[in-house]
Amino acid sequence: MPTRVAVLSDIHGVLPALEAVLAEPEVSAADRVVLTGDIASGPQPAEVLDLLTDLGDRVVWIGGNADRELVEHRTDRDRPAPYPITPWAAAQLRADHVARLAALPTSRTLDVSGLGRTLFCHATPRDDEEVVVVDSRLDRWREVFDGLDADVRTVVCGHTHMPFVRLAHGRLVVNPGSVGMPYGRAGAHWALLGPGVELRTTAFDVEAAVARLRRDSAFPGVAAWADDHLRAPATDAEALAVFAPRDGREQAP
């Protein structure tokens, strides 16, 4: 049973942010490093995948919607792109990268010391794009938990890029936030599990990271991308204004 688990979500192909988190002593010492999806879709997709692959079997890989979309664009390059960076990032991947992303499971379950049976997923246990946020109503949590084994006591998800911890129907829910595309506040966000839950933020030199992306990434829009996602991340209020209506609250009685 893992004693300490580091959870990294929504890296989005930002190598400097990933390197900063991996340099944290608690991450280096963790029994497992769990990736809860949206790993590569960003300005340095191949570099991020190669670094994570080099960490070996200590890494537990889970796919997100953006990872799935990269694979879809490699098989159908004429399909509509959700974001301009998606088809570009897909084109940067080698065949082994595509094969790895195509094989990623949508969830994994581990026994974590102090937290019991823990399910890791990207958005919700049943869907890689479904939205739940910190103040989603309990009926919504009941819906997304439908079908889970009763012995799952903790659910760890990502997707909305905003860190939180809450209880819902007796289960602890953890969102570590985003390593490479933070919402709410700057820094690379992640979580440390076992025996409790710690939401962590790793500070890194944003201006140096922006300069590095502009130098090393061939994405044509990298300067604007870095401005939007590293220099001026969306506030939590702005992100919730976009995400919250998608959790079904507008249809609630």
SVG drawing of the C-alpha trace seen along z (x, -y; Angstrom):
<svg xmlns="http://www.w3.org/2000/svg" viewBox="-38 -38 53 40">
<polyline fill="none" stroke="black" stroke-width="0.4" points="0.0,0.0 1.5,-3.4 2.2,-5.6 2.7,-8.8 1.2,-9.6 1.9,-12.8 -0.9,-13.7 -0.2,-15.8 -3.0,-16.9 -3.5,-19.0 0.2,-19.5 -0.8,-20.6 2.6,-20.3 4.3,-22.9 7.8,-21.5 9.1,-24.2 6.1,-23.8 6.5,-20.0 10.2,-20.2 9.6,-22.5 7.0,-20.0 9.2,-17.0 12.1,-18.7 10.0,-19.0 11.5,-16.6 8.1,-15.2 7.5,-14.3 10.9,-12.8 10.3,-10.7 6.7,-9.7 5.9,-6.0 3.7,-6.8 3.2,-9.8 -0.3,-9.7 -1.1,-11.7 -4.8,-12.5 -5.0,-13.5 -4.5,-16.3 -0.8,-15.6 0.6,-16.6 -1.7,-19.0 0.3,-22.2 3.4,-23.9 5.9,-21.1 4.0,-17.9 6.8,-15.5 9.2,-16.9 6.7,-16.4 5.9,-12.8 9.6,-11.9 10.4,-13.3 7.5,-11.4 8.3,-8.2 11.9,-8.4 10.5,-8.2 9.5,-4.6 7.0,-2.4 6.6,-4.8 4.3,-6.8 0.6,-5.9 -0.9,-7.3 -4.5,-8.2 -5.9,-9.8 -8.0,-13.0 -10.1,-14.5 -7.2,-16.5 -5.1,-13.4 -7.9,-11.6 -8.3,-14.6 -4.6,-14.4 -5.0,-10.8 -8.2,-11.6 -6.4,-14.3 -3.6,-12.0 -6.2,-9.6 -8.4,-12.2 -6.5,-15.4 -9.5,-17.1 -11.7,-16.9 -12.6,-20.2 -10.1,-21.3 -11.3,-22.4 -8.3,-24.7 -5.7,-25.9 -2.9,-24.2 -4.6,-20.8 -3.8,-19.9 -0.3,-21.4 0.5,-19.4 -0.9,-16.2 1.5,-16.7 4.5,-16.9 4.0,-13.4 6.0,-10.4 4.3,-7.1 5.3,-5.8 3.7,-8.9 0.5,-8.4 0.4,-4.7 1.0,-5.6 -1.8,-8.1 -4.2,-5.8 -3.7,-3.1 -4.3,-5.3 -7.1,-4.1 -9.8,-6.6 -9.4,-5.7 -7.2,-3.7 -7.8,-2.6 -5.1,-2.4 -5.2,-1.7 -3.6,-4.8 -2.5,-4.8 -4.9,-6.8 -7.4,-7.4 -8.5,-3.8 -9.6,-2.7 -8.9,-5.7 -10.2,-6.2 -8.2,-8.5 -9.8,-9.9 -9.7,-13.0 -13.1,-14.7 -15.5,-12.3 -15.4,-8.5 -17.7,-8.0 -16.7,-10.7 -13.5,-12.6 -15.3,-15.9 -18.0,-16.0 -17.9,-19.0 -18.0,-19.1 -16.7,-22.0 -16.3,-22.6 -19.9,-23.8 -21.6,-21.3 -24.8,-20.2 -24.9,-16.8 -27.4,-15.4 -24.8,-16.1 -22.2,-14.2 -24.6,-11.3 -25.0,-11.2 -21.3,-11.1 -20.7,-8.5 -23.3,-6.2 -21.9,-2.7 -18.8,-3.2 -17.9,-0.3 -18.9,-0.9 -15.4,-0.5 -14.1,-3.5 -13.7,-6.1 -11.7,-8.8 -12.1,-10.2 -9.3,-12.3 -10.1,-14.2 -8.8,-17.1 -10.2,-18.8 -11.3,-22.1 -7.8,-23.3 -9.0,-24.6 -7.8,-22.8 -10.3,-21.8 -11.1,-19.2 -14.6,-18.4 -16.8,-15.6 -19.7,-14.3 -21.9,-11.4 -19.2,-10.2 -16.5,-10.2 -13.5,-12.6 -13.1,-14.4 -9.8,-15.9 -8.9,-18.1 -5.2,-18.9 -5.5,-21.9 -3.3,-22.2 0.4,-22.0 0.7,-23.8 -2.5,-25.8 -3.5,-27.1 -6.8,-28.9 -7.3,-31.0 -3.7,-31.8 -0.2,-31.4 2.1,-28.5 2.1,-24.8 -0.6,-23.1 -0.5,-19.5 -1.6,-17.3 0.2,-15.0 -1.9,-12.1 -1.3,-9.8 -2.2,-9.7 -4.1,-12.9 -4.5,-15.4 -2.2,-18.3 -2.9,-20.8 0.5,-22.1 1.7,-25.0 5.1,-25.1 6.4,-28.5 8.6,-28.8 10.1,-31.7 7.2,-32.5 9.1,-35.0 11.9,-32.5 9.4,-29.8 7.7,-32.2 11.1,-33.0 11.9,-29.3 8.6,-28.4 9.1,-31.2 12.6,-29.9 12.0,-26.2 8.4,-25.7 7.5,-26.0 3.8,-26.6 3.0,-29.7 0.8,-31.2 3.1,-30.4 3.7,-34.0 -0.1,-34.6 -0.6,-31.2 2.0,-31.8 0.6,-35.3 -2.9,-33.8 -2.0,-30.7 1.3,-31.6 1.5,-35.3 -2.2,-36.0 -4.0,-32.9 -7.8,-33.0 -9.1,-33.9 -11.2,-31.3 -14.3,-33.6 -13.7,-33.7 -13.2,-29.9 -16.3,-29.2 -18.4,-31.5 -17.5,-29.2 -17.5,-25.8 -20.3,-26.0 -23.3,-26.2 -22.0,-23.0 -22.4,-20.9 -26.2,-20.8 -27.2,-23.3 -29.2,-25.3 -31.4,-22.3 -31.8,-21.6 -35.3,-22.0"/>
</svg>
